[in-house]
Amino acid sequence: MEKAYRYRFYPTAEQEQILRRTIGCVRLVYNKALAARTEAWYEREQKIDYVQSSAMLTQWKKLDELQFLNEVSCVPLQQGLRHLQTAFTNFFAGRARYPKFKKKRNGGSAEFTKSAFRWKDGQVYLAKCSEPLPIKLSRQLPKGCEPTTITIRLEPSGRWFVSLRINDPTDEALQPVDSAVGLDVGISSLITLSTGEKIANPKAFNKHYQKLRRSQKSLSRKQKGSRNRDKARLKVARIQAKISDSRKDYLHKLTTRLIRENQTIVVEDLAVKNMVKNPKLACAISDAAWSELVGQLEYKAKWYGRNLVKIDRWFPSSKRCGNCGHILDKLPLNIREWDCPNCGTHHDRDINASRNILAVGHTVTVCGANIRPDRHKSRGQLRKPHKGQKQKPGS
């Protein structure tokens, strides 16, 4: 299985100079290629692919004002063009937006394939660097595994990270357990389990909000292009990095616990990208990091031999009575407990939703049934015929 191990490292002054120059060249080549492809399409309606971009890079290296491109390894530059090609492929497939230009203040990255680094005695020697990277190994790579690709990342906060991609042949599947759980994500409670347990939301953003607010106000007062503005920007980036690190650390511990305790985990396939368009809930949903939670469960389930089931997002898990199956017409978000008008059962909104999710997950796993409800019928509406189509009698 393909995995990536991420470590922090502290480069020497010489290494930092080389790596910053490399990342800057990667950003320059990426932006020039993006500008060339955009200009070619809008002016001549001509499509430029990776092969043509690579030929353009060869011509750029011959220019007097771009001679510094020859001072860094050519592999990260070519990988930057490949990443641009992938970005355009995702755009034309409808999976992503149009590629954007890279900015210096966002840090940057450089990817080295096997021809641009050397792995010796557990140390990494990059091209153009005479000394190995001083990596702080928080955990060892699996025995017999060597990295196939190395990515150097400079964060806006000034921290350096290296990612080692490996092919791990070891089987880390856990012993099967006779346990399944349904998860209902939320804001006040991060997740509610079908067992009735509610796990609180740490709300990492709220804990650092006042400090972040003061730092951002200080940044807004600094003159653009000044050294003091760079210092203020770095301070803001460090606070944001602290928020991100605490959130991910909490989610890693939580998802690892769920994977170890349960054989099957059932979640809803939520469209978080659309949900954050609500201005009243965008900050709270983003702070909860539902997509990161489900993403961690997904890859950890593959690693450790567990089952992750995603049910349809339109299933009325909250409005459906777990006892008799009655579905309410409306259930506003401010109502956290309700009584079924059909059988009189008292429900906690989140616990009832998680149990319904688990029940539907069993149905999908065993029968493979489509549990997406007819939204027109559930809302008491008739399906209108298309223009020019006659309505059937009795419809």
C-alpha positions, 0 to 999 in steps of 0.5 A: 500500500502506498503511504506517506510519512511526514516529518519536520526538519531543520535545514542548515543555512546553506540548505535553506538557501538552496531549498528556497531558491528551488521552491521559488523557481518551481513557483516561477515555472508553474506561473509562467506555464499557467500564464502561457496556457491561458494566453494561448487559449484566449488569444489563439484558442490553442491548447498547450499540454505538458509536452509543449510546456516542457519544451517551453521550459527548455527555451526559458532556461536559455534566456539571459534573465532566467539563467538562474533556473539552471542553478537548481535541480531540473526534476522539481521544475518538471514535476511542477509542470506535471502538477499543472497538467493534473490541475487542468485535467481535474478542471476539465473533468469538473472536479476542481476550479481553474488553476490559480497562480502560486503566491510567495507568501503561501510558502511552497513545495518542491517534489523530488523523484528518485533520480534527484535524491539519494537514500543512504543509511536512513538519511536523505541527500537531495540534489545540489545539497552536499549534506543530508537533511537534518530530519527529526524522525518522530517514527521510523519507516517500515523495515525494507522500505525506501522512499520513491518520492520526496516532497519538501514543503515550506509552510507560511509559518516558516516551518519546513516539512518533508514527506517520504512516499513509500510502498509498504508491503506489510499487512497491518490489518487488525483482528476482526471485532464484532462491533459496528457504529453509526456516526452523526456529525455535528457542531456542538457535539463533533460526533454522536455515536449510535451507542449514545455517546457524544464526543465534544467538539474541541473548537480549536478556532474559538480557543485562539480567536482573540489572539488571532484577531489581535494579530490580524488587526496588527497586520492590517496596520503595517505598511505593505512591503515593509519588514514589520509587515513580514514579521506580523504576517509570520505571527499570524501564520504561526497562530493559524498553524497552531489551530490547524495542528491542534485540530488535526491532532484531536481528529487523529486520536479520535479516528484511531480510537474508532477504527480500533474499536469497530469493524464497521463505521457508517457515516453520511456522504455530506457535501461539506463544500456546499454546506459552508456556503451558508454564511451563518454556519460556515465558520463552525462547519470549517472548524469542525473539519468534517471532511478531514474526519471522514478522510482520516477514517477512509484511509485508516479503514483501508490500512487496518482492514476495517469497513467504512460505509457511506450512505446517501446524503439525502436520507432523512436520518434526523427526521425519521423515527427509529422506532416506527419509521415515521418521517417528519415534514420539518425539523428545524436545527433548533429542535434537539429533542422531539416526540414521534407523532405516530408512536409517541417515542421520545428522541434525542435528535443526534442519537436517533440520527446516528442509529438510523445511519447505522441501520441503513449502513447495515442495509447497504452492506448486506443488500446493496440497496439504494436508500436514497428517498424520493425527495418529491414524495417525501415533501408531499409534492408531485413530480411535474412533467417536462416541457412537451411531455403529457402527464399520465392519468392519475399522476 
